[in-house]
Amino acid sequence: MSITAEFTVQSAHQGAPGLAHGGVLATALDETLGSLNWLLRTIAVTGRLETDFVRPVPVGTVLHLKAEVTAVAGRKIYCTATGHIGGPDGPVAVRADALFIEVKVDHFIDHGRQEEIQAAMEDPDQVRRARAFEVNP
């Protein structure tokens, strides 16, 4: 199972002058990887995210993200992602390996904001329909 997404690095995402902030790139990878759980119809949270920064990503760059599930073992979901510059088959600029942990909905009920939880319970697909797998940290 896999997913693709695009993320355009804007000036608000800048770290060093003219370059994307590594934390923002890690967030884009995490968001893309997390979308895999929706495809699995599983409620899960990030347990581990290991990110490698291979080359600088300039502001204005479109980062082409690819993520895939590599294994599922009980509550653990293993996945990997890459971020390419210059096109979907361009050079890899960032990559990540992640472990997601399946949780019960109570995790969010106990720790989330009540009004957003209620809206999601009434229409569970509303967030994904509105975002259409947009990655925008």
Backbone hydrogen bonds, N-H to C=O, Kabsch-Sander energy under -0.5 kcal/mol:
donor,donor_aa,acceptor,acceptor_aa,energy
3,I,67,A,-2.4
5,A,65,L,-2.1
7,F,63,L,-2.1
9,V,7,F,-0.6
9,V,61,T,-2.9
10,Q,8,T,-0.6
13,H,10,Q,-2.2
14,Q,11,S,-1.5
15,G,16,A,-0.7
15,G,19,L,-3.1
19,L,16,A,-2.6
20,A,57,V,-3.2
21,H,13,H,-3.0
24,V,21,H,-0.6
25,L,21,H,-1.9
26,A,22,G,-2.4
27,T,23,G,-1.9
28,A,24,V,-2.3
29,L,25,L,-2.1
30,D,26,A,-2.5
31,E,27,T,-2.7
32,T,28,A,-2.0
33,L,29,L,-2.9
34,G,30,D,-2.7
35,S,31,E,-1.3
36,L,32,T,-0.6
36,L,33,L,-1.3
37,N,33,L,-0.5
37,N,34,G,-0.9
38,W,34,G,-0.7
39,L,35,S,-1.5
40,L,36,L,-1.8
41,R,38,W,-1.0
42,T,37,N,-2.7
44,A,42,T,-0.7
45,V,101,I,-2.2
47,G,99,L,-3.3
48,R,99,L,-1.8
50,E,97,D,-2.9
51,T,49,L,-0.6
52,D,95,R,-3.1
54,V,52,D,-0.8
54,V,93,A,-2.4
55,R,93,A,-1.7
59,V,18,G,-2.4
60,G,9,V,-3.1
61,T,58,P,-1.9
63,L,7,F,-3.5
63,L,61,T,-0.7
64,H,62,V,-0.6
64,H,84,H,-3.0
65,L,5,A,-2.9
65,L,63,L,-0.7
66,K,82,T,-2.3
67,A,3,I,-2.6
68,E,80,T,-2.5
69,V,1,M,-2.3
70,T,78,Y,-2.7
71,A,78,Y,-1.5
73,A,76,K,-2.6
76,K,73,A,-2.2
77,I,100,F,-2.8
78,Y,71,A,-3.0
79,C,98,A,-2.2
80,T,68,E,-2.3
81,A,96,A,-2.6
82,T,66,K,-2.3
83,G,94,V,-3.1
84,H,64,H,-3.1
85,I,91,P,-2.2
90,G,87,G,-2.0
93,A,83,G,-3.3
94,V,83,G,-1.5
95,R,52,D,-2.0
96,A,81,A,-2.5
97,D,50,E,-2.2
98,A,79,C,-2.9
99,L,48,R,-2.3
100,F,77,I,-2.9
101,I,45,V,-2.8
102,E,75,R,-3.0
103,V,43,I,-2.5
107,H,104,K,-1.7
108,F,105,V,-1.1
109,I,105,V,-1.9
110,D,106,D,-2.9
111,H,107,H,-1.0
112,G,108,F,-3.1
116,E,113,R,-0.5
117,I,113,R,-2.1
118,Q,114,Q,-2.5
119,A,115,E,-1.8
120,A,116,E,-2.1
121,M,117,I,-2.3
122,E,118,Q,-1.8
123,D,119,A,-1.5
126,Q,123,D,-2.0
129,R,125,D,-2.4
130,A,126,Q,-2.1
131,R,127,V,-2.0
132,A,128,R,-2.7
134,E,131,R,-1.8
135,V,6,E,-0.8
136,N,134,E,-0.7
